[in-house]
Amino acid sequence: MHPRKLLVFSLFFSFFVLFNSPHPTFLLVHAKNLSFDFPSLSLRNLTLLGDSYLRNGVIGLTRELTVPSSSSGSVIYNDPIPFYQPESNTTASFSTRFSFSITNINPASFGDGLTFFLSPDNQTLGSSGGYLGLVNSTRMTKNKFVAIEFDTKQDDHFDDPNDNHVGLDIKTLVSVETANPDFNLRSGDLITAWIDYKSDLHRLNVFLSYSSFKPNFPLLSVDIDLSDYLKEYIFVGFSASTEGSTELHLIENWSFHTYGFRPTSSHNVSDSSVVGPPIPNSPNKHHRRIGLGLGIAGPAFFCAFLVIFGWVSFRKWRGIKMEKSFKAELMTGPRQFSYRELKLATRGFNSGRIVGRGAFGTVYKACFRDSDTVFAVKRSKHNNHEGKTEFIAELSIIACLRHKNLVQLQGWCVEKGELLLVYEFMPNGSLDKVLYPESEEGNPLKWLQRYNIAVGLASVLTYLHQECEQQVIHRDIKTSNIMLDASFNPRLGDFGLARLMDHDKSPVSTLTAGTMGYLAPEYLQYGKATEKTDVFSYGVVILEVACGKRPIDRENCSQKMVNLVDWVWGLHSEGKVIEAADERLKGEFKEGEMEKLLLLGLSCANPDSLARPSMRRVLQILNNEAEVVVVPRLKPSLSFSCGVSLSLEDIISDVEEEIETPGHTFEIKI
């Protein structure tokens, strides 16, 4: 039977049983007071969104990094909380208590703060920076929240009074009212907060203390009626954010309860009742009890059946809809593969067929016997919202791009809950595997091949930045994302982090994404991806190609971490830049070309983004159509807006303790 017909039949049958049972029963769900207390936090009752994480019973809302980053995260109590009782037309009062700490390893690095919020949405995750992880910067009018903000950065855009205040926010981050605590919110000390709202008095009070004893007087007291914002069911939780900061926001315990609802009964009792002697149990009464039990159990069983059936049908319908949407968009593009043929071609996704692993999936070698062809199948390891977002990003961008130095997309598959992309197979693997072979027996890349890789990569980036209908910012250029075909020509791949932009438009601030060592300093600080952040990554890659060293590596003798850009710049300042050439080449290279490549890498990796050349200029230099950019002997330092001067060495040295192996990557999502 067709699912739709079966659903209609089940509905009619359930209602028939329900209304024809001897004792029809209707289940009434009444709003009741709710209470929970978490001395230690766990994922049993909480949902983490964004960059939030759980560690040893403590929730961290923003990334724990020793380098400045842009981050946002939230944690939400799983179940919606009833705040309105229709029977009595009552809005609940509530009281919550939690302990938090805000700390910063860099005292000169500010913000941005955390919030306690009530929202009708259980997917509340806003933008980084002054949006406190609560408000989406592109859809600010959509938010319908009530929040108490603990703000640690003055943001004039939201009329903040200072960089250390508590405020009540309703639908906007421009606070209804604020108060200044007597102590520093970002001191790193544990602070306990109490938030009380009394519905009958229309008053909200906020108390703060370093101790576990509630103060006698509130820090913030606001006379306000929240009944219009506490409708039916509401989700409660916390959010926080940073932008170019190392601030860390922790929640250590949490209790919450509502009160004020009146008890309700499920049936009416007549005022005129007859009181008589007790009637002994009889067989008829026993049968009536059995009938009553069956009358209740029958409808309940069918309701449960309908819920399960509806959920399964919905999942199936959503999968079909998703597949149809892909078909509609890609009708003239790459072909659709079936899951069965990809499974056969990879021998059931056998581990022996794995040719690479990335942040978003595993790549398998797929051999198709019928057509005698070989492809590479990328299998997403994230079947959640994040994985689908990256999958769609890569599919939508790659499908419409055509360049000889791009990995060509051959097809796709969305079946069995899997997200699969099919590419042409690159027999020589990725550039990092060739530059840094596991054994020293392999032959190093020859100089002509290396120079050709630099030219090909510059050509494809020029295409992405300036020749496409919409500018493409790759955001994750690194040697492991550059594939080599049979002739060692470079092919740029992995567009899971790429973003489309209209030409001549301002860059959009996003959560920082990419791999440490390839990230431009201003991208780490502000989270704004532009073509110049891609240029920086390209500069690091061609220095790797010329020197045969990783972006962040250990010295053989001292095991000290060395930053490749700083090392080459140091040799350049001494007039010995040519000594940075890969020793494995044994001098078999053109000295002029080697010097050009090294200086070009330094100019692209300049800490000052304005001093970096465009990719078109880079291509012209490599093709001897333009002069090499003049590189200063001393590497420029970078000054951030907070007033602290940081060089790239300062940024990288902060993560030395985090790096255990050469080439260790930090996937900083967004």
C-alpha positions as CSV (number, residue, x, y, z in Angstrom):
1,M,0.0,0.0,0.0
2,H,1.2,3.5,-0.8
3,P,2.5,5.3,2.3
4,R,0.1,8.2,1.9
5,K,-2.9,5.8,1.6
6,L,-1.7,3.8,4.6
7,L,-1.4,6.9,6.7
8,V,-5.0,8.0,5.9
9,F,-6.3,4.5,6.6
10,S,-4.4,4.4,10.0
11,L,-5.9,7.8,10.9
12,F,-9.5,6.7,10.2
13,F,-9.0,3.4,12.0
14,S,-7.6,5.1,15.1
15,F,-10.4,7.6,15.3
16,F,-12.9,4.7,14.8
17,V,-11.4,2.8,17.7
18,L,-11.2,6.0,19.8
19,F,-14.8,7.1,19.4
20,N,-16.4,3.7,19.5
21,S,-14.6,2.4,22.7
22,P,-17.0,2.0,25.7
23,H,-15.1,4.6,27.6
24,P,-13.5,7.2,25.3
25,T,-10.6,8.9,26.9
26,F,-9.0,12.2,25.8
27,L,-5.5,12.9,27.2
28,L,-5.2,16.5,28.2
29,V,-1.7,17.9,28.6
30,H,-1.5,20.7,31.1
31,A,1.4,23.1,31.6
32,K,3.1,22.3,34.9
33,N,5.9,23.8,36.9
34,L,9.3,22.5,36.0
35,S,12.6,22.2,37.9
36,F,16.1,20.9,37.2
37,D,19.4,21.2,39.0
38,F,22.8,20.3,37.4
39,P,25.7,20.5,39.9
40,S,27.8,19.1,37.1
41,L,26.9,19.4,33.4
42,S,26.5,16.5,31.0
43,L,25.2,15.9,27.5
44,R,22.3,13.8,28.8
45,N,20.1,16.9,29.0
46,L,21.9,19.5,27.0
47,T,22.6,20.2,23.3
48,L,25.8,21.9,22.2
49,L,25.9,24.1,19.1
50,G,28.7,25.9,17.3
51,D,32.1,25.8,19.0
52,S,30.8,24.9,22.5
53,Y,32.2,21.7,24.1
54,L,32.0,19.7,27.4
55,R,35.0,18.9,29.5
56,N,35.0,17.4,33.0
57,G,31.5,18.5,33.7
58,V,32.1,22.1,32.6
59,I,30.7,23.7,29.4
60,G,33.1,25.8,27.3
61,L,31.1,28.1,25.0
62,T,34.0,29.4,22.8
63,R,37.2,27.8,21.5
64,E,40.1,27.2,23.9
65,L,42.9,28.5,21.7
66,T,46.1,30.3,22.5
67,V,45.9,32.3,19.3
68,P,43.3,35.1,18.7
69,S,40.2,33.6,17.0
70,S,36.6,34.3,16.1
71,S,34.2,31.9,17.7
72,S,30.6,31.5,18.9
73,G,28.8,28.7,20.7
74,S,25.7,27.9,22.7
75,V,24.3,25.2,25.0
76,I,20.5,24.6,25.2
77,Y,18.4,22.5,27.6
78,N,17.0,19.7,25.4
79,D,13.3,20.0,26.3
80,P,11.1,23.0,25.7
81,I,9.8,24.5,28.9
82,P,6.1,25.5,29.3
83,F,5.7,29.1,30.2
84,Y,2.0,29.7,29.6
85,Q,-1.0,27.9,31.0
86,P,-4.1,28.5,28.9
87,E,-6.5,27.1,31.5
88,S,-5.7,29.8,34.0
89,N,-4.3,32.4,31.5
90,T,-1.1,32.4,33.5
91,T,2.5,33.2,32.5
92,A,5.0,31.3,34.7
93,S,7.6,33.0,36.9
94,F,11.1,31.6,36.8
95,S,14.3,31.5,38.7
96,T,17.7,30.3,37.6
97,R,21.1,30.1,39.2
98,F,24.4,29.3,37.5
99,S,28.1,29.8,38.0
100,F,30.4,31.1,35.2
101,S,33.9,32.3,34.6
102,I,35.3,34.5,31.9
103,T,39.1,34.4,31.5
104,N,41.6,35.6,28.9
105,I,45.2,34.6,28.6
106,N,46.0,37.9,26.9
107,P,44.9,40.8,29.2
108,A,44.9,43.2,26.2
109,S,42.5,41.0,24.2
110,F,38.8,41.9,24.8
111,G,35.5,40.2,24.4
112,D,33.0,39.6,23.7
113,G,30.9,38.1,26.6
114,L,28.2,35.6,27.3
115,T,24.4,35.5,27.8
116,F,21.7,33.5,29.5
117,F,18.7,33.5,27.1
118,L,15.1,32.3,26.6
119,S,14.1,31.7,23.0
120,P,11.4,29.9,21.0
121,D,14.1,28.4,18.9
122,N,16.2,25.4,19.9
123,Q,18.8,26.1,17.2
124,T,19.9,29.4,18.6
125,L,23.5,30.1,17.4
126,G,24.4,33.5,16.3
127,S,27.4,35.2,14.9
128,S,30.8,35.9,16.5
129,G,31.9,39.2,17.9
130,G,29.5,41.7,19.4
131,Y,26.6,39.4,18.4
132,L,27.4,37.3,21.5
133,G,26.6,34.1,19.7
134,L,22.9,35.0,20.1
135,V,22.0,37.0,17.0
136,N,22.7,36.2,13.4
137,S,24.3,39.2,11.8
138,T,22.4,38.7,8.5
139,R,18.9,38.0,10.0
140,M,18.8,40.2,13.1
141,T,15.0,40.9,12.8
142,K,14.2,37.2,13.0
143,N,15.3,36.9,16.6
144,K,12.6,36.8,19.4
145,F,14.6,36.2,22.6
146,V,14.9,37.5,26.1
147,A,18.5,37.5,27.4
148,I,20.7,38.7,30.2
149,E,24.1,39.7,28.8
150,F,27.4,39.7,30.7
151,D,29.3,41.9,28.2
152,T,33.1,42.3,28.3
153,K,33.6,44.5,25.3
154,Q,32.2,47.9,24.5
155,D,30.4,47.8,21.2
156,D,29.1,51.2,20.1
157,H,27.0,49.5,17.5
158,F,24.8,48.2,20.3
159,D,25.1,51.3,22.5
160,D,27.2,49.5,25.2
161,P,28.0,51.8,28.1
162,N,31.4,50.2,28.8
163,D,33.3,46.9,28.6
164,N,32.1,45.5,31.9
165,H,28.3,45.5,32.3
166,V,25.2,43.4,32.7
167,G,22.1,44.1,30.6
168,L,18.6,43.0,29.8
169,D,18.1,42.3,26.0
170,I,14.8,41.8,24.3
171,K,14.8,40.9,20.6
172,T,17.9,43.1,20.1
173,L,21.3,43.4,21.7
174,V,20.6,47.1,22.4
175,S,19.9,46.6,26.1
176,V,16.6,47.7,27.7
177,E,18.6,48.5,30.8
178,T,22.2,47.9,32.1
179,A,24.1,47.9,35.3
180,N,27.8,48.0,36.2
181,P,29.0,45.3,38.6
182,D,31.6,46.2,41.3
183,F,34.0,43.5,40.1
184,N,35.6,42.5,36.8
185,L,33.5,40.0,34.8
186,R,36.6,38.8,32.9
187,S,38.8,38.3,36.0
188,G,38.7,34.5,35.6
189,D,37.2,34.0,39.0
190,L,34.0,31.9,39.4
191,I,31.0,34.2,39.6
192,T,27.5,33.0,40.6
193,A,24.4,34.6,39.0
194,W,20.8,34.5,40.1
195,I,18.1,35.7,37.7
196,D,14.5,35.9,39.0
197,Y,11.4,36.9,37.1
198,K,8.1,37.3,39.0
199,S,5.2,37.3,36.5
200,D,2.6,38.7,38.9
201,L,4.9,41.7,39.8
202,H,6.2,42.1,36.3
203,R,9.8,42.4,37.6
204,L,13.1,40.9,36.7
205,N,16.1,40.9,39.1
206,V,19.7,39.9,38.5
207,F,22.1,39.2,41.4
208,L,25.8,38.5,41.2
209,S,28.3,37.3,43.8
210,Y,31.7,35.7,44.1
211,S,30.3,33.5,46.8
212,S,27.5,30.9,46.8
213,F,25.3,33.2,49.0
214,K,22.7,35.3,47.2
215,P,23.0,39.0,47.9
216,N,20.2,40.9,49.6
217,F,20.0,43.5,46.8
218,P,19.9,42.9,43.0
219,L,22.6,44.4,40.7
220,L,20.0,44.9,38.0
221,S,16.2,45.3,38.6
222,V,13.8,46.0,35.7
223,D,10.0,46.5,35.9
224,I,8.9,44.7,32.7
225,D,6.1,42.4,31.6
226,L,7.6,39.4,29.6
227,S,4.3,37.6,29.0
228,D,4.3,38.6,25.3
229,Y,7.7,36.9,24.9
230,L,7.1,33.8,27.0
231,K,4.4,32.1,24.9
232,E,3.7,28.4,25.2
233,Y,7.0,26.5,25.1
234,I,10.4,28.2,25.4
235,F,14.0,26.9,25.2
236,V,16.6,28.1,27.7
237,G,20.4,28.2,27.5
238,F,23.6,30.1,27.2
239,S,25.6,31.6,24.4
240,A,29.0,33.4,24.0
241,S,31.3,34.7,21.3
242,T,34.7,36.2,20.6
243,E,36.2,38.1,17.6
244,G,40.0,38.2,17.4
245,S,40.3,37.3,21.0
246,T,41.4,34.5,23.3
247,E,38.6,35.0,25.8
248,L,37.2,31.8,27.2
249,H,33.6,31.4,28.6
250,L,32.8,28.6,31.0
251,I,29.6,27.4,32.7
252,E,30.2,25.2,35.7
253,N,26.7,24.5,37.2
254,W,23.1,25.4,36.5
255,S,19.7,25.1,38.2
256,F,16.4,26.4,36.8
257,H,12.7,26.2,37.8
258,T,9.4,27.7,36.9
259,Y,6.6,28.4,39.4
260,G,3.2,30.1,39.6
261,F,1.0,27.6,37.6
262,R,-2.2,26.5,39.3
263,P,-2.9,22.8,39.6
264,T,-5.6,21.7,37.2
265,S,-7.9,18.7,37.1
266,S,-8.8,16.6,34.1
267,H,-12.6,16.3,34.9
268,N,-15.4,18.3,36.5
269,V,-17.1,17.3,39.7
270,S,-20.9,18.1,40.0
271,D,-21.9,20.2,42.9
272,S,-24.9,17.9,43.6
273,S,-23.6,14.5,44.4
274,V,-25.3,11.6,46.2
275,V,-23.3,9.9,48.9
276,G,-24.3,6.3,49.6
277,P,-22.9,3.2,51.2
278,P,-19.8,1.7,49.5
279,I,-20.7,-0.8,46.8
280,P,-18.7,-4.1,46.9
281,N,-16.7,-5.2,43.8
282,S,-18.6,-7.2,41.4
283,P,-17.8,-9.1,38.2
284,N,-19.5,-6.4,36.1
285,K,-17.3,-3.8,37.7
286,H,-14.2,-5.9,37.1
287,H,-15.2,-6.2,33.4
288,R,-15.8,-2.5,33.2
289,R,-12.2,-1.9,34.5
290,I,-10.8,-4.2,31.9
291,G,-12.8,-2.4,29.2
292,L,-11.7,1.0,30.5
293,G,-8.0,-0.2,30.4
294,L,-8.4,-1.5,26.8
295,G,-10.2,1.7,25.8
296,I,-7.2,3.7,27.0
297,A,-4.5,1.4,25.8
298,G,-6.0,0.9,22.3
299,P,-5.9,4.6,21.2
300,A,-2.6,5.1,22.9
301,F,-1.1,2.2,21.0
302,F,-2.4,3.5,17.6
303,C,-1.2,7.1,18.5
304,A,2.3,5.7,19.1
305,F,2.1,3.7,15.9
306,L,1.1,6.9,13.9
307,V,3.9,8.9,15.4
308,I,6.5,6.2,14.5
309,F,5.0,5.8,11.0
310,G,4.8,9.5,10.5
311,W,8.5,10.0,11.5
312,V,9.7,7.2,9.2
313,S,7.6,8.6,6.3
314,F,9.0,12.1,7.0
315,R,12.6,10.9,6.9
316,K,12.0,9.1,3.7
317,W,10.2,12.1,2.1
318,R,13.0,14.4,3.2
319,G,15.6,12.1,1.6
320,I,13.7,12.0,-1.6
321,K,13.2,15.7,-1.6
322,M,16.9,16.3,-1.0
323,E,17.9,14.0,-3.9
324,K,15.4,15.7,-6.2
325,S,16.8,19.1,-5.4
326,F,20.2,17.9,-6.3
327,K,18.9,16.5,-9.5
328,A,17.2,19.7,-10.4
329,E,20.3,21.8,-9.9
330,L,22.7,19.4,-11.6
331,M,20.6,18.1,-14.5
332,T,23.2,19.4,-17.0
333,G,26.2,18.9,-14.8
334,P,27.9,15.9,-13.2
335,R,26.1,12.6,-13.4
336,Q,24.3,10.9,-10.5
337,F,25.9,7.6,-9.4
338,S,23.9,4.9,-7.5
339,Y,25.1,3.9,-4.0
340,R,25.3,0.3,-5.2
341,E,27.8,1.0,-8.0
342,L,30.0,3.1,-5.8
343,K,30.0,0.5,-3.1
344,L,31.0,-2.2,-5.6
345,A,33.7,0.0,-7.1
346,T,35.3,0.6,-3.7
347,R,34.8,-3.0,-2.5
348,G,32.3,-1.9,0.1
349,F,34.4,1.1,1.0
350,N,37.2,-1.2,2.0
351,S,40.0,0.3,4.1
352,G,42.5,-1.0,1.6
353,R,41.0,1.4,-1.0
354,I,41.6,4.5,1.1
355,V,43.9,7.0,-0.6
356,G,43.4,10.0,1.6
357,R,41.7,11.5,4.7
358,G,40.5,15.0,5.2
359,A,38.6,17.1,7.8
360,F,35.3,16.3,6.1
361,G,35.7,12.8,4.9
362,T,37.7,9.9,3.5
363,V,38.7,9.4,-0.1
364,Y,38.6,5.9,-1.7
365,K,39.9,4.6,-5.0
366,A,37.0,3.3,-7.1
367,C,37.6,0.9,-10.0
368,F,34.6,0.5,-12.4
369,R,35.1,-2.8,-14.3
370,D,32.4,-2.1,-16.9
371,S,33.9,1.0,-18.2
372,D,37.5,0.3,-17.2
373,T,37.8,3.6,-15.4
374,V,39.2,4.7,-12.1
375,F,37.7,7.5,-10.0
376,A,38.2,8.9,-6.5
377,V,35.2,8.8,-4.2
378,K,35.0,11.3,-1.3
379,R,32.8,10.0,1.5
380,S,31.6,12.5,4.0
381,K,32.0,11.5,7.6
382,H,29.5,14.2,8.7
383,N,25.9,13.2,7.9
384,N,24.6,15.9,10.2
385,H,23.8,19.5,9.3
386,E,27.5,20.5,9.2
387,G,28.4,17.7,6.8
388,K,25.5,18.5,4.5
389,T,26.5,22.2,4.4
390,E,30.1,21.3,3.4
391,F,28.8,18.8,0.9
392,I,26.5,21.3,-0.8
393,A,29.2,24.0,-0.8
394,E,31.7,21.7,-2.5
395,L,29.1,20.4,-5.0
396,S,27.6,23.7,-5.9
397,I,30.9,25.5,-6.4
398,I,33.0,22.7,-8.2
399,A,30.1,21.7,-10.5
400,C,30.2,25.1,-12.3
401,L,34.0,25.6,-12.5
402,R,36.2,24.6,-15.4
403,H,40.0,24.9,-15.3
404,K,42.8,22.6,-16.3
405,N,44.3,23.0,-12.8
406,L,41.1,22.0,-10.9
407,V,40.2,18.5,-9.8
408,Q,37.3,17.7,-12.1
409,L,34.0,16.6,-10.4
410,Q,32.6,13.5,-12.2
411,G,29.4,12.9,-10.2
412,W,27.7,12.6,-6.9
413,C,25.4,10.3,-4.8
414,V,22.9,11.0,-2.0
415,E,21.6,7.6,-0.8
416,K,21.4,5.4,2.3
417,G,22.2,8.5,4.4
418,E,25.5,8.9,2.6
419,L,27.0,12.0,1.0
420,L,29.4,11.0,-1.8
421,L,31.4,13.0,-4.4
422,V,33.1,11.4,-7.3
423,Y,36.3,12.9,-8.8
424,E,38.8,12.0,-11.5
425,F,41.5,9.9,-9.9
426,M,44.9,11.6,-9.4
427,P,47.6,8.8,-9.7
428,N,50.3,10.8,-7.9
429,G,48.2,11.7,-4.9
430,S,48.5,14.9,-3.0
431,L,51.4,17.3,-3.0
432,D,52.2,16.9,0.7
433,K,52.6,13.1,0.2
434,V,55.1,13.7,-2.6
435,L,57.0,16.5,-0.8
436,Y,57.2,14.6,2.5
437,P,57.3,10.9,1.7
438,E,57.0,8.5,4.6
439,S,60.2,6.8,3.5
440,E,63.4,8.6,2.2
441,E,63.7,6.1,-0.7
442,G,61.3,8.0,-3.0
443,N,62.7,10.4,-5.6
444,P,62.1,14.1,-4.7
445,L,60.2,16.3,-7.1
446,K,62.5,17.8,-9.8
447,W,62.9,21.5,-10.0
448,L,60.9,21.8,-13.3
449,Q,58.0,20.0,-11.8
450,R,58.1,22.2,-8.7
451,Y,58.1,25.4,-10.7
452,N,55.3,24.1,-12.9
453,I,53.3,23.4,-9.7
454,A,53.7,27.1,-8.6
455,V,52.6,28.3,-12.1
456,G,49.6,26.0,-12.3
457,L,48.4,26.9,-8.8
458,A,48.8,30.6,-9.5
459,S,46.8,30.1,-12.8
460,V,43.8,28.4,-11.1
461,L,43.7,31.0,-8.3
462,T,43.7,33.8,-10.8
463,Y,40.8,32.1,-12.4
464,L,38.9,31.7,-9.1
465,H,39.6,35.2,-7.9
466,Q,39.2,37.3,-11.1
467,E,37.9,35.3,-14.0
468,C,34.8,33.5,-12.6
469,E,31.3,35.0,-12.8
470,Q,31.4,35.1,-9.1
471,Q,34.6,35.3,-7.1
472,V,35.5,32.1,-5.3
473,I,37.5,32.3,-2.1
474,H,39.0,28.9,-1.4
475,R,39.9,29.5,2.3
476,D,41.9,26.2,2.7
477,I,44.8,26.2,0.3
478,K,47.4,23.8,1.5
479,T,49.6,21.0,0.1
480,S,47.2,18.2,1.1
481,N,44.5,19.9,-1.0
482,I,46.7,20.1,-4.1
483,M,46.5,16.9,-6.2
484,L,49.0,15.8,-8.8
485,D,48.0,14.1,-12.1
486,A,50.1,11.6,-14.0
487,S,52.4,14.3,-15.3
488,F,52.7,16.0,-11.9
489,N,50.5,18.9,-13.0
490,P,48.8,20.5,-10.0
491,R,45.0,20.2,-9.5
492,L,43.4,22.2,-6.7
493,G,40.6,20.4,-4.8
494,D,38.5,20.3,-1.6
495,F,36.1,23.2,-1.9
496,G,34.3,22.3,1.3
497,L,35.3,25.6,2.9
498,A,35.0,27.8,-0.2
499,R,32.7,30.8,-0.4
500,L,31.2,32.5,-3.4
501,M,31.3,36.3,-3.5
502,D,30.3,39.0,-6.0
503,H,33.2,40.9,-7.4
504,D,33.9,44.3,-5.8
505,K,32.0,43.4,-2.7
506,S,33.3,43.8,0.8
507,P,34.5,40.6,2.5
508,V,32.1,38.9,4.9
509,S,33.1,38.3,8.5
510,T,32.8,34.6,9.2
511,L,34.0,32.1,11.8
512,T,37.7,31.4,11.0
513,A,38.1,28.2,8.9
514,G,41.3,26.6,7.6
515,T,44.5,25.0,8.8
516,M,47.1,26.5,11.2
517,G,50.3,27.6,9.4
518,Y,48.4,28.6,6.3
519,L,46.1,31.2,7.9
520,A,46.8,34.9,7.3
521,P,47.3,36.9,10.5
522,E,44.4,39.3,9.8
523,Y,42.1,36.2,9.1
524,L,43.0,34.8,12.5
525,Q,42.3,38.2,14.1
526,Y,39.1,39.3,12.3
527,G,37.8,36.2,10.6
528,K,37.4,38.0,7.2
529,A,38.2,35.9,4.2
530,T,39.3,37.7,1.1
531,E,41.4,36.9,-2.0
532,K,44.4,38.2,0.0
533,T,44.0,35.5,2.6
534,D,44.2,32.9,-0.2
535,V,47.3,34.7,-1.5
536,F,48.9,34.3,1.9
537,S,48.2,30.6,1.9
538,Y,49.6,30.3,-1.7
539,G,52.8,32.0,-0.5
540,V,53.3,29.4,2.3
541,V,52.7,26.6,-0.2
542,I,55.3,27.8,-2.7
543,L,57.8,28.2,0.1
544,E,57.1,24.6,0.9
545,V,57.6,23.6,-2.7
546,A,61.0,25.5,-2.9
547,C,62.3,24.6,0.6
548,G,60.8,21.1,1.1
549,K,59.8,22.1,4.7
550,R,56.5,22.2,6.4
551,P,54.9,25.5,7.4
552,I,55.6,24.7,11.1
553,D,58.3,22.2,11.7
554,R,60.9,21.0,14.3
555,E,64.6,21.5,14.0
556,N,66.3,18.2,13.9
557,C,68.8,19.0,16.6
558,S,66.9,21.1,19.1
559,Q,63.3,20.0,18.3
560,K,62.4,23.6,18.5
561,M,59.4,24.7,16.5
562,V,60.3,26.7,13.4
563,N,58.0,28.8,11.3
564,L,58.9,28.5,7.6
565,V,58.0,32.1,6.7
566,D,60.2,33.5,9.5
567,W,63.0,31.1,8.7
568,V,63.2,32.1,5.0
569,W,62.8,35.8,5.9
570,G,65.7,35.5,8.3
571,L,67.9,34.2,5.5
572,H,66.7,36.9,3.2
573,S,67.6,39.6,5.8
574,E,71.1,38.2,5.7
575,G,71.3,38.2,1.9
576,K,71.4,34.4,1.8
577,V,67.8,33.5,0.7
578,I,69.1,31.0,-1.8
579,E,70.3,28.8,1.1
580,A,66.6,28.0,1.8
581,A,66.4,25.8,-1.3
582,D,65.5,22.1,-0.6
583,E,68.8,20.2,0.0
584,R,67.3,17.1,-1.6
585,L,67.6,19.0,-5.0
586,K,71.4,18.9,-4.6
587,G,71.7,22.2,-6.4
588,E,70.0,20.9,-9.5
589,F,67.9,24.0,-10.1
590,K,68.1,27.4,-11.9
591,E,69.3,29.8,-9.2
592,G,67.4,32.8,-10.7
593,E,64.1,30.8,-10.7
594,M,64.7,29.5,-7.2
595,E,65.4,33.1,-5.9
596,K,62.3,34.4,-7.7
597,L,60.1,31.7,-6.2
598,L,61.4,32.3,-2.6
599,L,61.0,36.1,-2.9
600,L,57.6,35.6,-4.4
601,G,56.6,33.3,-1.5
602,L,57.7,36.0,1.0
603,S,55.8,38.8,-0.8
604,C,52.6,36.7,-0.8
605,A,53.1,35.8,2.9
606,N,53.7,39.4,3.9
607,P,51.9,40.1,7.3
608,D,50.5,43.3,5.7
609,S,47.7,42.2,3.4
610,L,47.9,45.4,1.4
611,A,51.5,44.6,0.4
612,R,50.6,41.2,-1.0
613,P,50.4,41.0,-4.8
614,S,47.2,39.8,-6.6
615,M,47.3,36.3,-8.0
616,R,47.2,37.8,-11.6
617,R,50.5,39.7,-10.7
618,V,52.0,36.5,-9.3
619,L,51.2,34.6,-12.5
620,Q,52.7,37.4,-14.6
621,I,55.9,37.3,-12.4
622,L,56.2,33.5,-12.8
623,N,55.8,33.9,-16.6
624,N,58.5,36.6,-16.7
625,E,55.8,39.2,-17.7
626,A,56.4,41.4,-14.7
627,E,59.2,42.2,-12.2
628,V,59.4,40.5,-8.8
629,V,57.8,42.5,-6.0
630,V,60.4,44.1,-3.8
631,V,60.6,42.3,-0.4
632,P,61.8,44.3,2.6
633,R,64.9,42.8,4.4
634,L,63.2,42.9,7.8
635,K,59.8,41.2,8.0
636,P,57.0,43.8,8.8
637,S,55.2,43.4,12.1
638,L,51.4,43.4,12.3
639,S,49.5,45.7,14.6
640,F,46.0,44.7,15.6
641,S,43.3,47.2,16.6
642,C,43.6,46.3,20.3
643,G,46.9,48.1,20.3
644,V,49.1,45.0,20.8
645,S,51.9,44.6,18.1
646,L,52.1,41.0,17.0
647,S,54.4,39.4,14.5
648,L,53.5,36.2,12.8
649,E,56.2,34.6,15.0
650,D,54.2,35.7,18.1
651,I,51.1,34.1,16.7
652,I,52.7,30.8,15.8
653,S,54.8,30.5,19.0
654,D,51.6,30.5,21.0
655,V,50.6,27.2,19.5
656,E,53.9,25.4,19.9
657,E,52.7,23.4,22.8
658,E,49.6,22.4,20.9
659,I,51.6,20.8,18.0
660,E,52.7,17.3,18.6
661,T,53.7,16.3,15.0
662,P,54.8,18.2,11.9
663,G,51.9,19.2,9.8
664,H,49.5,19.0,12.6
665,T,46.3,20.8,11.6
666,F,43.7,22.7,13.5
667,E,40.3,22.6,11.8
668,I,38.9,25.9,13.1
669,K,35.2,25.6,11.8
670,I,33.0,28.0,11.7
